[in-house]
Amino acid sequence: MSSHFCSFEVGMASALQKPLILISLYGSMPHVFIQHLQAIDLPRIVRQKPWLSIEDALLDELLRVLSS
């Protein structure tokens, strides 16, 4: 969220219609120009599955997205 370069990269990928996977590490909302995309909210997943660490939840979600 605080990186200007990341915002430029996301904007360029969006303009070029590249697939985007948004992952929220801290439960923050995405920037306005990409709020139409659904973000993976890792803190919410860890609250729902307390046996997972944040790293395990990230790995599970990445594997789920890549396998679909």
N, C-alpha and C positions, 0 to 999 in steps of 0.2 A: 504494500500500500504506500510506503514512503519512497519507493524507488521511482524516480522519474523515467529512467531507462526502461524499467519493466512496463510502465504505462505505455511508452512508445511502442515497445515490442508487442504488447497485447493489442494495441490499436492497429498496428500494421497487420498482425495475424488476422484480426477481425476483418479488416478491409480486404484482405486477400482471401477471405472465406476459408481460412484454415481451421481445423477442429481445435477447440480450446477446452481444456479441463481445468476448472478453477478449484483450488484446494485452499480452504481457510484453516490456517493453523491456530488462530486465536479467536475464531468465531466472528471475525469482522465481515462487514458487507463489502461486496466488490464495488469498484468504481461505477459511477453512474452510467458510463457508456457501455458497460457490459453487464448491467444488472438484469438484463433479460435472460442471462444464462444462469443455470442452477449451479451453485457451488457445493462442493463436498465439505461439510462442516465437521472437521475432526474432533473438536471438543464435544460436540453433540453425540458423535458416535462413541467416544470414550465414556460419556455419561450413561449411554444405553448399554454398553458392554464394558463394565468396569474392570474386567479381567484383562483387557487389552491396554498396553501402553500406547502412547501417542504414535510411536514408531510402528508398532504392530498394526494399529488402525490405518495408518498411512499405507503400509504395505498391502493390507487386505483390500483397501479401496483401489489402489493402483492395479492390483491383480484383477479385481472385479471389472474395472473399466477396460483394461486391455483384453480381457477374455470375451467381452461382449461385441 
